[in-house]
Amino acid sequence: MAEPILVNRTRFTSSLKNELMDDFNKLAAQTRIPKSRLLDEAVEDLLKKYEHKDG
């Protein structure tokens, strides 16, 4: 099966600490927010924390 074309997203591979996964899965299930959107929010917060500017 061919992989879907992503227009507004970029696919990447990463990993998380084992102890974070259970809570991350629960958060996604409880909020019904996709994990990719939760990760977007987390990265945005990190960029703000380290004062990263667009471009």
TAPE-V129577 format. One record per residue. N is the residue number from 1. RES is the residue in three letters. OMEGA is omega as a letter, one per 40 degrees, with the letter a starting at -180 (999 if undefined). Layout:
n = {N;N}
res = {RES;RES}
omega = {OMEGA;OMEGA}
This chain:
n = {1;2;3;4;5;6;7;8;9;10;11;12;13;14;15;16;17;18;19;20;21;22;23;24;25;26;27;28;29;30;31;32;33;34;35;36;37;38;39;40;41;42;43;44;45;46;47;48;49;50;51;52;53;54;55}
res = {MET;ALA;GLU;PRO;ILE;LEU;VAL;ASN;ARG;THR;ARG;PHE;THR;SER;SER;LEU;LYS;ASN;GLU;LEU;MET;ASP;ASP;PHE;ASN;LYS;LEU;ALA;ALA;GLN;THR;ARG;ILE;PRO;LYS;SER;ARG;LEU;LEU;ASP;GLU;ALA;VAL;GLU;ASP;LEU;LEU;LYS;LYS;TYR;GLU;HIS;LYS;ASP;GLY}
omega = {a;i;i;i;i;a;a;a;i;i;i;a;i;i;i;i;i;a;i;a;a;i;i;i;i;i;i;a;a;a;a;i;i;a;i;i;i;i;i;a;a;i;i;i;i;i;i;a;a;i;i;i;i;i;999}
